[in-house]
Amino acid sequence: MEKPLQIVITGASGFVAKNLRKYLSEKNIHLISISRKNFKPFKNETKIISKTYEEQLLLPKIKNSYALIHLVGIGKQSTKTDYESINVQLTQKIVNLSKKAKIKKLVYTSGLGVFADTTMGYFISKFKAETSIIDSKIDYTIFRPSYIVGKDDLFTKYLKKSIKKNQIIIPGSGKYLIQPISIGDVTKLIFQSIIDKRFKNKTLDLVGPEIISFKKYIQLYLQKKKTKLYHIDIEDAYRLALTNSEFDYGVDDLNILVGNFVGDHKKLRNLSKMNFQSVKELLKTGALL
């Protein structure tokens, strides 16, 4: 009898991880899920709470797992958490742990817009993380996601909160482009990248089939709600991001928006052979409201 597939997931309490864990659990895959925060486990799941991801605790429990999906990362820095320690150093720790545990496959979520010559701190940290995974010589798939949307994603939570205040802030014109992808498609792709050899040692843009302006996305999300769209001058937005930690957007949030980063969906579609969900149609249904 074949040994059941065992997969390790880091950042288990996050939005992508919660949806992925549910999807994999329903496929009767044994999960070893690790998080700094407490969470409710699904069936066939071993829960590990670890604030520092120490090798002494984790190695005996994850040894000889087939794959590790690394979903830990931050998109906003503070004096308590910075890109280097979380996005770079923790990823290197996970790579070292994976080698010792004899894990055969690493899957990592990076960021759309990451490239070798970037000057942006967030992307630099993600590029360093990607490099440590590639240099590990473990079979890998690196995904570079645009906005991943679903019922509880961070942007949807922000929009719901803003609707209650009857005001959504849009930095600048709002005409900059995004290429959102549904969480349902993301969970399928991550699983496929583990079991399908075509994904071996690939770096892929994790993007949906449609490119849409930021403002149009919000308008589609709102349906017929009368919530006010408040445009703020882009310079004022950056000033607030730099000086007010309570502002809705961080500096790198703004950098990513005005960067107009779009990806190669055709490559992803041809490799996966999947039929992707239209995020525009998803928004029109009001399912995310």
Secondary structure, DSSP 8 states (H G I E B T S, - for coil): -----EEEEESTTSHHHHHHHHHHHHTT-EEEEEESS-----TTEEEEE-SS--HHHHHHHHTT-SEEEE----SS--SS--HIIIIIIHHHHHHHHHHHTT--EEEEE--TT--TT---HHHHHHHHHHHHHHHTTSEEEEEEES-EESTT-HHHHHHHHHHHHTEEEEETTS--EE--EEHHHHHHHHHHHHH-GGGTTEEEEE--S--EEHHHHHHHHHTT---EEEEE-HHHHHHHHHH-TTSSS-HHHHHHHHTT----HHHHHHHH------HHHHHHTTTT-
